Amino acid sequence: MILYNAKIILEEKVINEGWLEIEDSQIKSINEGKYKGDGIDLKNKVILPGFIDCHVHGGYGYDFESSDSAKFSAFAKKIASEGVTKYCQATVAQPYDLIESSLSNYAIWMNTENKGPQARQIGAHLEGPFISEEKRGAHKVEYLKDADKKVFQKWIKASDKNIRLITYAIERDKSNFTNFLLKNNVLPSVGHTNTTAKYFKAEGVDKGVTHVTHLFNAMSGVQQHNPGVATQSLIDDRVVCELISDGIHVKEEVIKLIYRSKGFQKIIIVTDAMNAKGMPDGDYKLGPLDVEKHGQKVTLKGTDILAGSGATYDHCFRTMKKINDLDYSQMIYMSSINVSKQLNIFEQTGSIAVGKLADLVVLDKKDEVYLTITEGEIAFKNNK
């Protein structure tokens, strides 16, 4: 496959006019200049590394709790329309037995159906149940527990080692859970937490935690006499922060503050989208909870408490780019490079380079998705 007549955004440079050669699942060559021959004429559109969403519950009527192979596959096909080529599908807090059974079904799908012309899952993101009651957000309080290594070991086995990261409150680690995660190659991500900046630094970051879940949402914040996890995340260069840049979860001024504090190499754009994404406004379920969708805003029914998002990844990409007046060379870090490094897959994907997987998104002049290619196969093409 040849993609030509395009602007190509590489990690270290920009090719203003060039062409890409794809063979099987990989990028075979990257070339400057004009190309004459058969291929896909992109008519001056932009090729970027495929988007990687490490925190998405679902969308289009599907979520992790659907726990059905056909639904996992349907979601993988639909999310490719957002430019997403890799993702981690997230859970919500549930009873232990339901989490285990969902992970068992997930393992079967991961081992048999996570292939073909669709976005590919990297692994599961367990959001809870080891989270703070005070900062639980849209999670049922009765399901929240202290971190439990024995229980989590059962989940690792049930998932066939397909758990990639977990969101937990560092103050609920009573048994050296963080070290256990690191030894088992599960990325520890602190979120839904109500502890102090000092405690987070000493018991989290100093012990190897480098990832924070949806910065500012469901965590202790920036308060001059009682700085929290958000404060330490902003000032500590070791911490990489997820950011829901839909313009709803974090307002424009705070998005600017985050960018000026962390820079493009320490931010990861995520959607935190749930099953109502891409669906009509109305009533839905987030795990066991009743929620309502109005546009891209999703709240617990009858409240103003946010319950995931209804935003697509490309919307969050455009919003971040516009608010901070950024160029593509900065954006690819926040949409692809940083997260692939966090998940230890950067040698295979996350940037455009010869020998890497052909995970690509092509954007038009409005930064809307024209083409998504996953491991050398066309997963989405906008024919409008």
PEPE-V10203 format. One record per backbone hydrogen bond with DSSP energy under -1.0 kcal/mol. CO is the residue of the C=O (numbers start at 1). NH is the residue of the N-H. If there is no record, write none. Layout:
CO/NH ; CO/NH
This chain:
1/22 ; 2/40 ; 3/20 ; 4/42 ; 5/44 ; 6/18 ; 7/47 ; 8/15 ; 13/10 ; 15/8 ; 17/33 ; 18/6 ; 19/31 ; 20/3 ; 21/28 ; 21/29 ; 23/26 ; 25/358 ; 26/23 ; 27/355 ; 29/21 ; 31/19 ; 40/4 ; 42/45 ; 45/7 ; 46/363 ; 47/9 ; 48/361 ; 51/85 ; 51/86 ; 53/88 ; 55/272 ; 56/90 ; 59/62 ; 62/59 ; 63/66 ; 64/67 ; 68/72 ; 69/73 ; 70/74 ; 71/75 ; 72/76 ; 73/77 ; 74/78 ; 75/79 ; 76/119 ; 78/81 ; 79/82 ; 79/84 ; 80/83 ; 83/51 ; 85/120 ; 86/53 ; 87/122 ; 88/56 ; 89/125 ; 95/99 ; 96/100 ; 97/101 ; 98/102 ; 99/103 ; 100/104 ; 101/105 ; 102/106 ; 103/107 ; 104/108 ; 105/109 ; 106/110 ; 107/111 ; 109/113 ; 113/115 ; 116/118 ; 120/87 ; 124/164 ; 124/165 ; 125/91 ; 126/128 ; 126/167 ; 129/131 ; 129/145 ; 130/169 ; 133/136 ; 137/139 ; 140/143 ; 141/144 ; 148/152 ; 149/153 ; 150/154 ; 151/155 ; 152/156 ; 153/157 ; 154/158 ; 155/159 ; 156/161 ; 157/160 ; 162/124 ; 164/187 ; 165/126 ; 166/189 ; 167/128 ; 168/191 ; 169/172 ; 170/173 ; 172/147 ; 172/174 ; 176/180 ; 177/181 ; 178/182 ; 179/183 ; 180/184 ; 181/186 ; 182/185 ; 187/166 ; 189/168 ; 190/213 ; 192/132 ; 193/220 ; 196/200 ; 197/201 ; 198/202 ; 199/203 ; 200/204 ; 200/205 ; 201/206 ; 204/207 ; 204/209 ; 205/208 ; 210/240 ; 211/190 ; 212/242 ; 214/217 ; 218/193 ; 220/230 ; 221/228 ; 227/197 ; 228/232 ; 229/233 ; 230/234 ; 231/235 ; 232/236 ; 236/239 ; 240/212 ; 241/268 ; 242/215 ; 243/245 ; 243/270 ; 251/255 ; 252/256 ; 253/257 ; 254/258 ; 255/259 ; 256/260 ; 257/261 ; 258/262 ; 259/263 ; 263/266 ; 266/241 ; 268/243 ; 272/309 ; 273/57 ; 273/58 ; 274/277 ; 275/61 ; 276/279 ; 277/60 ; 282/293 ; 284/291 ; 286/289 ; 289/286 ; 290/301 ; 291/284 ; 292/299 ; 293/282 ; 294/297 ; 296/310 ; 297/294 ; 298/307 ; 299/292 ; 300/303 ; 305/300 ; 309/274 ; 312/316 ; 313/317 ; 314/318 ; 315/319 ; 316/320 ; 317/321 ; 318/322 ; 319/323 ; 320/324 ; 321/326 ; 327/331 ; 328/332 ; 331/335 ; 332/336 ; 332/337 ; 333/338 ; 334/269 ; 335/52 ; 336/340 ; 337/341 ; 338/342 ; 339/343 ; 340/345 ; 341/344 ; 345/348 ; 345/349 ; 348/357 ; 353/356 ; 356/27 ; 357/359 ; 358/376 ; 359/50 ; 360/373 ; 361/48 ; 362/370 ; 362/371 ; 363/46 ; 364/367 ; 368/364 ; 370/382 ; 371/362 ; 372/379 ; 372/380 ; 373/360 ; 374/377 ; 377/374 ; 380/372
